[in-house]
Structure formats: structure tokens, C-alpha cells
Amino acid sequence: MTQSSVHGEGTRSRVRPARVPGQRDGSHKEGSDAGDGGGGASDDGGSGSGGGPGGKGRRAGKHKVLRWSAMTLAVLILGTAGVGYLYYEHLNSNIQKGARSSGDSKARKTEPNAAGQTPLNILLIGSDSRNSDANVSLGGDRDNRGNPPLGDVQMLVHVSADRKSAAVVSIPRDTRVDIPKCTDPDTGEKFAATNAIINTSLARGGAGCTLATWQNLTGVYIDHWMTIDFAGVVKMADAIGGVEVCVNQNVWDRPLPGVSGGSGLKLTAGKHKVQGKQALQWLRTRHAFYSDLGRAKAQHMYMNSMIRTLKAQNVFTDAGRLTGLAEAATKSLTVSEELGTVKELYDLGMQLKSVPTDRITMTTIPTVVDPENANHLVTADADAEQMWTMLRDDIAFDDKGGAASKAPKATASATAPTDTAADPGEIGVLVQNGTRTATLAAAGGRAKAISQILADKGFTNAAADTSGSQSVEKTVVRYPSADLAGDAQLVAKSLGIPASSVKKSTDVSGVTVTVGADWREGTAYPKQEAPKAGQLPETADKVVGSDTGACMDVYAPYRW
């Protein structure tokens, strides 16, 4: 593209530039989440789950496990435990740690609300690691021993800024997403950016790469991650003493003609208390619960029941049991480095435990069949973006909080220009086409069309970026430094883009408009109505924490 060579720094008489991506040196900027990135690694494609989203024949015998239940239990335990100094140090030595982010991500923390509060976001990852005798014996498939682990269960826990509600969003393991360039923090191996199913991100730079993938997908800054493997799940299930689950019909998740594998779960209809290996079987069951989506719902039910169980127990009166719970919790988890002590986990637990169960909403991100591979999924654009918007704007997934459940209105200081805008003709603007989605190709000519609209409005130095399309759900105007904030806001106002979509970013070198999937056609920016509290899409398949009557239906071939 043509770009003015006049930079105009320190004066209003010259054009402020907007540079095409790729012209920068790519160096790491302070405050970003970018890893070292780089190429060198091939796109290995991941696990290859056999079968479609309906669950019939999908990578038979390769069932995985939800580990979030153990993680949440661990956090709640550590939020209530009081231990002596020596034992405290012993527990600290149990905890394994890793880098918070090892991937290329530019997400930024949410600004505090009027009370100075910010939301809390935690990514929970279940690893399918077979790199120990215990994990092989519990997870089967010993042929995969030594392979890089996959993150087959991934959930984002969002605790509201006022700590009065919590939302949980699962993504099915076979959902195809953009995975950024990542660097393994242990080996230094670099992995190029790729488009693949999300569970492979764990093998491309560890949990920090999975975190970066989620941040790019959702636009949500994630504070911490936690991981757990098969053996850890059993330890935690034993430590809590069992969790009540329910099935509407007799269930036996076993191999069938043409469909190998199965968790081995065998229960009669009704409620049962499961622990240890049987709890693991419940959390791994997929075929008998129709699909990966059904399995996620069963996992959510288990999680809610576990939280209710723990809240109802008075562990303070049983020192021996309290000790066992703390031991299991610290030995079962690997956490991001800023959570690497019992103190940090304790503080985190204190924030989580205050949320009442009737304000915990667990969901699965809406998905559709991947048009490129019937065995995989992609996020359902509009419904998924509605949920991501609610998380980004801290809008409660339930409607029980009244006015407090709504996102706080931006203060004047958050939206007012920090720099008086230049005349439109003096502002360099780069326009990018970000209309590509998981299911749709980029809308042709959008960057050129919007740059022409800007030129007609007097922004004669607006130019289209011809370096290729991107994938951005919502149109955004970015600027690199405070002196260009006023210019960016003037550009947004001229196009009818809301001030909330104007963002400071070190990923651009001038005012940059990225036209998102929300503006695939037309010359006027579509009016956007913010979701209201409780306004989840019907496809979210929500489960509320206080629902004691939740019960799973069993797919007919797996009844007995």
C-alpha cells in the first residue's frame, strides 16, 4: 500500500502514519503477552478425534477427562485451610509452576469499575498426559506414553468484579481455532502460528500457549491458569469423599460393535455418590452422554455438585481430613507462576468461595460443525461473540444481580480524548479487513470500501491494508500511544463506531481500523445493542450451580 513518509511526530502540520503490519521489527513490547514466537515447527494437526460432533465413532477409545472439578476443589480447600509455618512450606514445595503466557497475545486487563474492582479470569486445563504409570493405568492408551499432552478439557472461569457471580465457559476439545505463535518455556522450542483444534495448543508451548489462544479467541485477559492430569483427578475425588451424580437411565459406557473404547462407567438410574476412579469414569464418559457436548454438561453437573458438597462440609472440625485435602490439592495442580504459593492460592480461594451457588452459571460455547472437517467444530459466530462480549464487559450470565449485574458505565476519563485530534487530512489511517470468520471467508473489498468512506469524510490519508485478511469479531480502532488517542476517537466517531471500541495497542504503529465480522457489508456501522444480564444465547446449554435436580440422559445403545 502507499503510505506517506511524513510522520508528523510532535507537530500537527504533518500526517500521522499508520503502518502496514510487517513493517515493524517484531520486537517484544513491554506489557504485552507475546512469546518469542517464530517458525520452525510444523502443524502437526493434533489428536485427530475420530467421528463427528455427534460423538458416534469420534476417536474411539481416546476419551479424556474433566479436571476442573479437582482444580476448583483445590482452590476452595486452600481458601479455608489454616496451617502452621512448617506445613505451609511443605505445601509450597508440593506446588508445580509454569510461565503464565508463552504465546503471542495482546489482550489487556479490564479497567477497574467505579469501585476500583476488576473481574478475575482463570483458565482451567485438563491434560491427557500419559507420562507416568499412574496416568497410563487410569487413562489407558499406553501407546501414547511420552507424547506431548493435549488439553482436552478447557474451561474459563470468570468471577465478576464485585465477586457476587461467576460464569464458566467450556470449549469442546475438537473446536478449530487460531493458535498463535508460541515458545515452549522449558525447551525453548518455537511453534509457528497455526489454525487447528484447540486441544493441540497445550503441546505447542504448554499451558501458557493455551492461555494465549483463549485470549486471542475471546478478547478476555486471563489472570491465571491451572492444570491437572488423570492421577490428580483421582486424588482429589478421594480427598473430598465423593460427589453426587445422577442419570435418568441405567448407563454402561463400554465398547460396542463399530465403536471401541468407553470410560467403563456403570450405574443404575438415579443418584449415586462417586469418588476415585468411578468419578474419573463419570468425567470421561462421552459416548453414553451423546457427544463431547453432552460430556461437558455432565462435567458441569459434577462440578456444581462438588461445590455444593464442599460448602456443606465443615472441614475445620476434622484436622486429619483437612490435612489430607490440602495435600491432595497442592500435589494435584500445576499453576501459573504468580499462583505458586499457598498464600496466593488461599487469596484466590477467598475470592471464589464468596460466590453463592445460585449465581454460578456453567455453559459450553455455542458451536457448529466445521465446514472443513465434519469431525471438528467451530464456534457459532454470533452466539459465541455474544458470550465473549458478556465476559469482556463483565455482564452477569444470570439476571439475579439487578443493576449490579450489569457492566459499569464507562467513566468520562475512560472515553474522553487524552489528546486533541488533528484535522482529518493530517491523520494517517490504515484500514484492515478483519471480516473472516471460522465459517465465512473474508468479505471482499471491505478495507478499500471503508478507507474510501474515510477519504470522503476528509481523511485523505486513509489507506487500505492489502497484506491479507484477519479474523476479528467486532470492529476496532487501535492506536499505539496517548498522543494519538484523540485522532483514533475522531476516526471512530466519523464512522459511527462506539468509543468503547477504541483501544490503545502496542500492536499497531498508527491509527488502525480493523473492520470486523460485525460489519461485513454496508457503509454505515451497524448499531450494536449490548447484551443484558442473563441474556445468554439458547445454545449455551447452561447449568446453574444450585440445581440439585440435574440428571443426565443416557444414549440408548449404552443403557442396560
N, C-alpha and C positions, 0 to 999 in steps of 0.2 A: 504494500500500500504506500501511498505518498504521504510523507509526514514532514511538516515544517521543521526546519533545522533551527528555528528561533525558539529558544527555551523560555525566555521571559522571566527568569528567576529574579526576584527582588524588584520587579517593576511591572506596572500594569500596561505598558506600551507594547508588550510582546506576547506572542501566543504561548499559552501553557501547553506543554506537549502531552500526548497520550501515546505510549509506545506499544507496538505490536509485541505480544508475548514471544519470547525467544531472543529479543534484542538485549535482554538483561543478562548479567553474568551468572545468574542462578545461585548466588551465594546465599547462605542461610541468614535470615534476618532475625534480629533479637525479638523475642516474644512470639515467634511462630512455632508451630508444631512440626515443622519439616524435619524429616530424617535426612540422612546423607543421600538416599535415593540412588538413582543411576541404573544402568543396564547390567547385562551380564547374565541374568537368569532367564531361562526360557519359561514360557507359560505352560506349566505342566498340566493345567486343566483340572487338577484336584481329584476328588474322590470318585466321580462318576457314579452317582447313585442309581442304580438300575430301576426303571419304572417311572411312571408319570406321577403328577401331583396327587392323584387319587390314591396312591400307595400300593397299587397292585403290581408286585414284581419289581419294586424300586430297590435296587441293590440289596437283594435278599440276603439276610444274614448279617448285614452291616449296621444293625440298629445301634443307635448311640444313646446317650443318657443326659437327662437334665441335671445339671449340677447347681442350679441357682438355689434350690431348696437348702442345700448344705451351706452355701455361702451366706444366705440370709440368716439362717440359724446361727452361724458362727458370729455374725455381726451382732445379733441380738444378745447372744450369750456374753460376748465381750463387753456389751453395753451395760451389763448388770453385774459383772463379776468384780469382786474386791479381793485383791491378792497381795501378799506380802512382797517385799522388795526382791528377795532371792527368787521366789517363784515367778515374779514378774520378769526378771531377767531370763529365767529358764524359758518362759513362754515366748519372750522376744526371740530367743535363739531358735525356736521352732519355725518361725515365720520365714518363708522364702519370698524374695522380692525380685522385681524386674523393672525396666525402664517404662515410664508411663506411656510415652509415644515413640514409635520407631518409624513412623511413616510421614509422608508429605501431606500435611493438613494445615489449613489456615483458620480454623474455627477459633473464635474468641469467646471469652466468658461473657455471660449475660450481665448487663449493667444492673447494679443494685436497684431495688424499688425505693419508694419514698422512705421506708423504714430502714434502709441500708441492708436489706436481706437479698440473698441470691439463691436461686434453685440449686439443688445438688443432684448430679447425674453420675451414676455408677454403671459400668458395663460388666455384666456377669457372663463368663465364658466357661462352657463345659468342654474339656479336652477329651479326645478319644485315645489318648496316649496308651500304647501297649508296651511301654519301655520299662516294665517291671513284672516280676512273676505275679504279683497281686493283681495288676491290671489285666494281664493276659488271662488269668483264671476267671476273672469277673466279666471281661468283655469279649472273650473268645477271639477268633481270627488271629491266631498266633503267627500266621504268615506275615502279618503286617508289623510284627515287632521290630523296633528300630526305625520305622518310618517316621517322618515328621508328623506331629499330631495335628489333627484337624479340629477346628472349633465348631463342633456340630450343634451345640446349643448356645445361643447368644440372646441375651436379654438386656435391655436398657431400663434401669430403674431411675425414675425421675421423682424427686421429692420436692414439693413446692417450696417457694421461698419462705412462706410462713410456716412450713413444716406441718400443715394441717391435712394434707392429702398426698397421695403417692400414685404414680402411674407406672405400669410396667408394659413394655412392648417387646414381643419376641419377633425374630425373623427366622423363617424356616431355613434350614441349612443349605438347601439347594437353590436359593434365590440368587440370580445372577446380578452382580453389581460392578461398579468401577472400583478396583483396588489400586490405591496409589503406589508410587514407588516407595519401597521400604528397605531398611537395613537391619539385618539381624544384630541385635546389640551384643550377643555373645560371640559370634564368629566373624562379624564384620561383612558377611556376605550381602551383596546388594541385589535387590529384585526390582526389575522394571515394572512400571505401572501396567496393569492388565485389566481385562474385563472377564470375570469368572465368578463361579459360585462363591458365596461369602464364607463358607467354612474353610476354604483354602487360605484365607488371609492369615490364619494362625501359623501356617507353615512358611509364610513369606516374610518373617520378621518378628514372630512372636505376638503376644497379646497387644503390644504397642502398635503393631500394624493393623490388627483388628480394630483397635480404638480409632486409629486414623481413618480407616474405611468407614466406620459408623459416623464419624464427624463429617466427612465429606458427603455422605449419603443424606444425612439429616439436617446439617447445619447447626447441630447442637454441640456445644462444648461439653466434653465428658471429663469429669474431675478425676475419676479413679477407675481401675479395672480390678477384677478378681477372677482367678481361675481355680478349677478343681477337677480331679480325674476320677475314674471309676472307684478306686480304693478309698478315696476321700469321701465319696458319697456314702459308702457302706459304714465308714467310721462315724459319720455324723448321724446317719439314720439310727445306728445303735445307741449313740450318745443321748439322743432325745427320748428314746424309749418307745418309739412307734408313732405313726401318724395315721389317722383315719381316712380311708378312701372308700369309694362307692362305685359299684357297677349295677346297671339295670338288668343285666342278664349274666348267666354263668359265662366266664371267659377263660379261654386257654389259648395263649398266644404261642403257637407251635408251627413247625413246618407243615405245609400242605402240598399236595401234588402240584408241581409247577411253581411253587412259592417256597423257597427254602428259608431257613432262619427262624427267628422268633425269640422273644425275650424269655419264654418259659413261664410267664405269669399264669397262674391257675387259681381262680377264685370263684366261689358261688355268688349268685346275685345278692346284692345288699351291701351293707357296710362292713369293712374289715379294718383292723389295725395292722399296718405293715411296717416292718423295720428291716435293717440289714439288707441282705441280698434280695429279699422279696420287695423291699422298697425300690431297689435298683431296677428290678424287673418291671415294676409299675412305671417308672420313669422312662424306661427304654421301649415300652410297648408302642408299636406303630401300626402294624397290620390290623390288629384287633380293634383299634380305635379309628379305623378307616384310612388314615393318612398321617403325614407329618403334621398337618394342621390339627388333626384330632389329638395327636400325641401332645402337642403344645397345650391344648386345652386341658388335658389330663394332668399335665405338669403344673399348670396354673392352679387347678383344684387342689393338688397335693400341697403346693406352696401355701395357699391360703389356710388349709387345714393345719399345716405345720406351725404357721404363725399363731393361729388361734390356740393351738396346743401349748406352745411355749408361753404365751401370755397368761394362760390359765394356771401354769405351774408355778409354785413358789420354791424356786431352787435355792433360795437363801437358807432354808431350814435343813438342807442336806449338803453338808460341806463336801463329802466324798463325791456325790454326783456332780456338784458344781465344778470340782476339780477335773473330773472326767470330761465334762463338757468343754471346759477351757482347753484341755489338752487336745481333744479331738479337733476343735476349731482351729487352733494355731498350727497343727500338723497337717491339716487337710487343705489349706489355702496357699496359693501363691498370689501376691498382691503387688500393685504398682508401688514403686519405691517410697512415695510420700505417705503410704499407709503401713510402713514397715515396722511399727512398734505397736505393742498392746495399747499404749496411750492413744495413738491415732485411731485404732480400731474401736477403742472404748468411746472416744468422742463421736465417731461416726455412728456407733450403735445408739448413743444417747439421742442423736438427731432422728434416727429411724424409728425408735421404739415409741415415740410420742404420737405417731400417726394411727388413728383408730382404724380397726379392720373394715368398718363400713365405708371408709374413704380410700381403700386400696383397690384400684381398678387394674386388672390384668388383661392384656389384649395381645392379639397377633396382628402384625401389619398386613393390611389387605394386599393380596397378590393375585396374579392371573398366570395362566400357562405361558411359558417363554415361547415366543413365536419362532425362535431359532432352535429350540430343543424341547420336545414335549416332556422330557424327564425333569426339566427345571422350571423355575418360577421367575417372574419379575414382579416388582412392586406395581400395584394398580395406581397409576399416576395421580388422579385427582384425590382418591380416598387416602392414599398414603401421604400425600402432601398436606392434607387436612390434619392428619395426626401429627406430622412433623411440625406444622405451624403451631399446634396446641402446645407441644413440648417447648419449642423455641420461645413462645410468648408466655409460657407458664400459665396456661389456661387449664383448669382442672378437668380431668376426664369424667368427673361426676358433676351433678348440679346441686350438691348439698352445702356448698360453702357460701351461697348468697353472693353479695358483692365482692367478698374477699377472695372468691374462687376465680374471679376474672383477672386478666393480666392488668397490672397497674398502668395507668396512662403515662405516657412519656412526659417528663418534666420539660419546661421551657429550655433548660440548659442542654437537654439531650437532643433537641431538634433545631435549636437556633444556630444560625451560621456562626462559626468562630472566626470567619474571615469574610469581609465584604466581597461580593462577587465582582469579577471583572465584567467588562462589556462582552456580550455573547461572541462578537467577532474576534475577541482576543483569547478565547478559551479553546484549547485543543481537546477534542473529544474522540476517543476510539470506541467504535460500536462493534460488539461481538455477537455472533449468532449462537445462543445457548438453548435453542428450542428442541434439540434432540432429546428423546426420552428412551426408556427401556423398550418401549413398544412402537415408537414412531421415529422415522428419520427426521432430520432437521428440516424445518420449513425453509424452502429455498428463498434466498434473497432478502432475508429479514434484516441483516446488518446494513445492507445497502439502502433498504427502504427507510429504516429509522434514521440513518445518517442523513438522508435526503430531507426528512421531516425537520431535523435539527437545522440543516442548512437553510431551509425555507423560513425558519424562525430566527435567523440571524447568526447561527453558529456555523459560520462559513469555514471553520477549520475542523469540522466533524468529518470523520472518515471511517469507512467500513474496514474491519479486520478480515483479510482474505486468507488467513492461515489455517482455517478449518473451523468446524462447528464444535460446540461444547454441549454439556448437559446440565442445565440449571432449571430448577422447578419454578422459581419466581424471579422476575426481572429485578436486577440490582444495579445501582450506580455506586461505583467504588472510587476512592481517591486515596493517595498514598500519605498525605501529610496535612497538618492542620491548615496551612495556608491555602489549600485547595478545597477546603470544606464548603465554603460559600459558593464556589464555582459548581461543585457537584450538586449542591442543593438547587441551584438555579437551573441546571440541566434537568434534574428530576422534575421540578415544578413545570418546566416548559413542556415536558412530555406527559404530565399528569401522573407521574409515579409518586407514591406516597413518601413522605420524609423518612418513615421507618425503614425504607428500602435503600437508604443512602448509608453506605458503610465505609469506614476507614479500613484500608487493607495494604499491607506491605507487598502484596502480590501484583500490584499494578504500579506503573510509573507516572501516570497522569489520570485525569478523569476518564473513566471507562464505563460504558453502558453495556451490560450483558443482557440481551433480550432473552427472557426465559420461556419455558413451555406454557406459561400463563398468557403469553402474547404472541401466538403463532400466526395471527392474521390481523388485518385492520390497521388503521393509522392512529386510533385513539386507544390509550392504555385501558384495558377492561377494569371496571370498578370492582374492587376486592372487598368482600364482606368478611370481616374476621369471625372465626368460629366462636360460639358462645360456650360457656362452661357446660359440660355434659353432652356437647354436640359431636359425639363420635359417629363416624360412618357405620352403617348397619353391618358392614363386612368386617368390623373389628373383632367380633366374636368375644365380647368382654365377659369376664368373670369377676364378681365383687368379693372382696375378702371376707365379708361377714355371712356369705351364703352357705349355711350348713346343710342345705338340701341338695347341693350339686352332686350329680351322679352321671357316669359315663355310659353311653350306649355302646354296645358291642356289635361289630360287623358280623353278620350271620354265620359265615364259614368258621368263625372262631368261637362259636358258642358250643356248649356241651351239656 
